[in-house]
Amino acid sequence: MFSKEFNMKQVLTFLFLGFIGTLFSQQVDYNIKKGYVSEGYDVVSYFLNKKPIKGNKKYQATFEGAAFQFSSAKNVALFKVNPKKYIPQYGGYCAYAVAVKKTKMDIDAEAYEIRDGKLYLFYNSWLSNKLTDWKKGDTKKLQVQGDENWQELKHKKQ
């Protein structure tokens, strides 16, 4: 009787640990290369101020294991009410790279677009501006392709 009970506890422990492992392995891979999503820029500011404002370490929040920085207590509060409204698409990786190349690419947090109420971030350097490429292309098609590609990419660590 003891060994059956012991074996049952082992099985339940194994199942529990397997569930927890699956749960954590399914987290979205957010672009936090500089420690925060959107390179530490306040994701709420893109919507309220119509421009990105650098966040302050004094105002932080975490969502799905990813750290976000904000420019004010008001913006932290707004984020906490509805984080999905403000989180950049594709985990904060370059929207163009996700859509066209099916890959994750770093961004320049000041290269962005709000389209259909969603925040898209882009890679930008003196050689290549992916926001310009995004706008020159069939943006609706790029959004659909990006959404499809992200389903496959979002759980893979870069």
N, C-alpha and C positions, 0 to 999 in steps of 0.2 A: 504494500500500500504506500509506504514512504517513497519508494522509487517511482511509482506512477505519479504521485503528487509532485515530486521533484522534477520529473520529466515534463510534466504539464507546465510547471513554472518556467522551465528552460524554454519550452516552445513559446509561451506567452511573452517572455523576455525577448526572444529572438524576433517574434513578430512585431513587437513594440519598437525595438531598435531598427528593424527594417523599415517600418512606417516612418519613423523620425528621419532616417537617412534619406528616404525618398522625398519627404517633405522639404528637407534642406537642399537636396540636389535639384529640386524643381524651382528654386528661386530664380528670378529674372537677373540676368547679368547686366547690371547698370555700369555705365562708363564713369568710373570714379578714379580715373588716372591721377588726378590732382587732389584726391582725397574726398571730393564731393561730386555729386551729379552736377552737370553743366559747369564744370571747372570752378565751383563755388559761387557762381552767380545765382542770384535770387530768382528762382523759377516763377514766382508770383509777379515779380517786377516786369517780366516780358508782357504780361497781360494788362496790368494796371498802369504801368508807366509808359508802355509802348516802346520800351528799350530795356536792355539788360542792365541791372545794377549789381555790382559786386556785393556778395554777402559778407556778413560779419560773424566771426566765430562766437560771438555773444548770442546769436540767434540761430539755433540749429534744431533740426528734427530728423528723425529716421523713419523711413518707410520701406518695407520689404527688405530690410537689412542694408539699405543704402542711405548714406548721410547727405543731407541737404543743408545749405546755408542761406540765410535770409538777411535782408537789410533792415528789417524792423520786426518788433514783436507782433504788430498787426499782420504782417505777411506770414509769419509762422502760424498764427491763429487761423488765417484763411486757408493755408495749406492743410492744416490738420483737419479742418472740416471736410475737405474734399481733395485729397492729394492727387487722385487720378486726373483731375481737371488740369493740374499744373505740370505734371510730370512730362518731360519731353518724350516724344515718340521714339521707339526703338532703343529704349534704355539710355537715351542721351548720346547715342552714336550717330555718326553722319547719316542722315536720311538718304542722301543720294547713293552712298556706298552700299547701304542695306538694300535699296531698291534695284540698283543696276548691277552691282558686282556681287551681291549676296555675301557681303563681308562686313565686319565691324571696323570702322575707321574713327580715329580721334576727331575732335571738332575744335573749332574756334567758337567759343560761347557767344561771340558778338556777331557771328554769321548765322542768322536765324530767320524763320518765317513762321507766322501764325496763320494757319489755313484751316478753315472749317472748325475753328475753336481749339485746334491742337497745335502744340509747339514742336517745330522741327528744327534741329540743329545741323550745322554743316561744317565740313572741313574747309579751311580757307588758308591759302598761303600766297606768296607773291607769284607763284607759278600756276596756281589752280584755285578757282573759287567754285566749289560745288553748288553753292546756292544759285549762282548764275546759271550753271548747267541745269539745275532742277527747274528753274523758271523758264528756260528756253525749251525744255522738253514738254511732253504731254503729262502735266503734273498729276492729273487724275489717275492716269495709267501708272505713273510712278508710285503714287500713294497705294494703289491696289497691290502692285508688285512688292512694295516695301512691306505692307501688312502681311502678305503671304510669306515672304522670305523671313520676316521676323518670327513667325511661328516656329520655324526651324532653328533660328539663331539664338533666340532669347534665353535659352537655358545652357548654352555652350559658353564656357569661359574663354575670354580672348587670350 
